[in-house]
Amino acid sequence: MSKSSLISLLTKSFSKEQAIRELKWIKNELPENKWLNACNLRSNYVPLQYILGNQPFGKLDLICREGVLIPRLDTEEWVIESSKVLKDVKINGVLDYCTGSGCIGLSYASELNQVSIVDCVDFKDDAIILTNDNYKRNKDSILCDVRVSKGDLFDSYIPNDQIYNTHTNNNLLVSNPPYIPLKDLHTDEVEKSVLKYEPREALLGDLEFYEALCENILLKNNSFNGFIFELGYNSQVIKVRELLNPEIWSMGIRNDSNGKLRNVIGWKKQSSFNVLQKIVHKEIL
Ligand SMILES: C[S@@+](CC[C@H](N)C(=O)[O-])C[C@H]1O[C@@H](n2cnc3c(N)ncnc32)[C@H](O)[C@@H]1O
């Protein structure tokens, strides 16, 4: 099929500039016998990463599969930024809750050489399988032990629970939980292809996730000295601030490179995790 016919397939759904750009990626990544099918899928808004099957993230080349959220550039940005300031901090364990493709946990495992173990946890089998596959695919870049396990943020952190006990040494909690409230899920903020093809349970959520991260993990386990949560709303920042004692925890927000609120970050006063302050744009009291 000619280049112009493939572009006209793509321009059914995208601008000409985007169609040209996407065809270039498709041609670069896939053999010629797959181009037509890829353009057909793309014109139906299937995300490019699901069609191509992979996505770079820091040092990693991650497999992307339907059923698991595609790692975002916004997430990669804070993971790489925070890795730079955490490089010299001795970390027993990093816990990446809501791990999805494993992008956050595996990326820390490839960037930080002072970490003993990274724990990646998700409640969905597809995510566990994909994180394990991504671990195997990137093993040469991984600097520490990695453990992938199934767990539900809302019920796994009860004392004496098996998963609870395996995480008692972790001291950095990182998470990109589902944080789009229902009222915003069907607005222009969320792209058509995201809504149609990415898993709803990876998108839909609000304050309850931040409550669970604080109450079920940070407050139940004294070993945690730092945390980084991705979020999108000031109400989510306020919830975290309310739940953690300001005499113990310092906290701040970080905006992404587009100036949009993207993280709440916390560190225990006087701990070596206070280097996280360097990536905070505004401290919150
Ligand atoms: C926004 S995605 C983030 C995935 C990945 N960390 C990333 O940054 O691309 C949220 C993830 O949380 C998982 N999740 C949703 N509810 C959960 C729960 N109650 N317990 C554990 N994981 C959950 C979803 O399966 C999904 O993989």
The ligand as an ORCA input file, in Angstrom:
! r2SCAN-3c Opt
* xyz 0 1
  C      -2.180      5.003     37.101
  S      -1.777      3.282     36.952
  C      -0.038      3.398     37.223
  C       0.752      2.309     36.614
  C       2.270      2.577     36.640
  N       2.754      2.717     37.979
  C       2.609      3.812     35.845
  O       3.022      4.813     36.424
  O       2.451      3.781     34.616
  C      -2.435      2.657     38.435
  C      -2.212      1.169     38.715
  O      -2.844      0.876     39.967
  C      -3.370     -0.420     39.949
  N      -4.411     -0.486     40.992
  C      -5.649      0.040     40.970
  N      -6.286     -0.210     42.120
  C      -5.423     -0.909     42.904
  C      -5.499     -1.443     44.214
  N      -6.595     -1.327     44.947
  N      -4.418     -2.083     44.710
  C      -3.285     -2.218     43.974
  N      -3.158     -1.731     42.718
  C      -4.210     -1.087     42.187
  C      -3.878     -0.582     38.530
  O      -3.983     -1.950     38.176
  C      -2.807      0.183     37.722
  O      -1.815     -0.703     37.300
*
